[in-house]
Amino acid sequence: MPIEDKRTRRLVEREINKHPIDNTLLVVSCINQVIYLGGVVKRLRGTLGRNVELRDAMNNIIEAIKDIPGVKDVVCDYRIA
């Protein structure tokens, strides 16, 4: 894996962690500066997860990922639980 892909993947993971979702089962990969999101996304337990619309949150995350320098495209294959 090229160093650029590792750096980009870390930036994407940091961006995802800024949002109030449970991403413990979300897999983030970066190949040739294309981001692949797979796995399962859930609501956070407790008060942080209340009133969070996961589809809207993931759409916001994807838009934020596209704005990261070096990201060419985002491919999504995740499931919302």
C-alpha angles and dihedrals in degrees: 000000000000118000091243090059092050092050092047092048091052091050090050092049090051090051092050091050090059091068126078099248134111102247098166091115095041114109117209120195132173121200119171089345092303113125119221118197117193140154130048132324121199139174119267114253118245130020096328091063096050118107092008114139103208096202091054092044092052091047089053090048092050092050090049091049091052089057093057110107112253097025110124100178143345122228115195125203101151131128127223113224 
